[in-house]
């Protein structure tokens, strides 16, 4: 984990952010995050995230991977692509 904010992100920083489901700032490791509204278009969505500790903003990008019918609220049963069950 980083102790102080930097201006660069390495591939390792980005991978760690994704592997931990974006739970901490990839620059400062703070969990004080402001989550913007999800916006997007056909097959892709994004939201801007701002760290309240270091004031850096980055964008999370989401791609359509699957659909569920009928729609349910039991998210625990939704598997991440590439996950092992």
C-alpha positions in Angstrom: 0.0 0.0 0.0 1.1 3.5 -0.7 1.9 5.9 2.1 1.5 9.1 0.1 -0.1 10.2 -3.1 1.8 10.1 -6.3 0.9 11.3 -9.8 1.5 8.0 -11.6 -0.2 4.6 -11.6 1.7 1.5 -12.5 0.1 -1.6 -14.0 0.5 -3.3 -10.6 -1.4 -0.4 -9.0 -4.3 -0.8 -11.4 -4.4 -4.6 -11.1 -4.4 -4.3 -7.3 -7.3 -1.7 -7.5 -9.3 -4.1 -9.7 -8.5 -7.2 -7.6 -9.7 -5.5 -4.4 -12.9 -4.3 -6.2 -11.9 -0.7 -6.1 -12.2 -0.5 -2.3 -9.2 1.9 -1.8 -7.7 4.9 -3.7 -5.0 3.5 -6.1 -2.9 6.6 -5.3 -3.2 7.0 -1.6 -4.8 3.7 -0.3 -7.6 5.7 1.4 -11.1 4.2 1.6 -12.6 7.7 1.7 -14.0 7.7 -1.8 -16.7 9.7 -3.5 -18.5 7.5 -6.1 -19.9 9.4 -9.0 -23.0 8.4 -10.9 -22.8 5.5 -13.4 -23.1 6.8 -16.9 -22.6 5.2 -20.3 -24.0 3.8 -23.5 -24.6 0.6 -25.3 -22.5 -2.2 -23.7 -20.2 0.2 -21.7 -20.6 2.3 -18.6 -18.3 4.3 -16.4 -18.2 6.4 -13.2 -15.7 8.9 -11.9 -14.3 8.2 -8.4 -12.6 10.9 -6.3 -10.4 10.2 -3.2 -11.4 12.5 -0.4 -7.9 12.2 1.1 -5.7 13.1 -1.9 -8.4 14.7 -4.2 -7.4 12.7 -7.2 -10.1 11.6 -9.6 -10.0 8.5 -11.9 -12.6 6.6 -14.0 -13.8 3.1 -13.5 -15.0 1.4 -16.8 -17.6 -1.3 -17.0 -18.4 -3.6 -19.9 -21.5 -5.7 -20.5 -20.5 -9.3 -19.6 -23.8 -11.1 -19.0 -27.5 -10.7 -18.6 -29.8 -12.2 -15.9 -33.4 -13.1 -16.6 -35.5 -12.9 -14.7 -33.7 -10.1 -12.8 -33.0 -11.0 -9.2 -31.5 -9.2 -6.3 -29.3 -12.1 -5.1 -26.0 -10.6 -6.3 -24.0 -13.3 -4.4 -25.0 -15.7 -7.2 -23.5 -13.5 -9.9 -20.1 -14.8 -10.9 -17.3 -12.6 -12.1 -15.9 -13.6 -15.5 -12.8 -15.8 -15.0 -13.7 -16.6 -11.4 -13.2 -20.1 -10.0 -16.1 -21.7 -8.3 
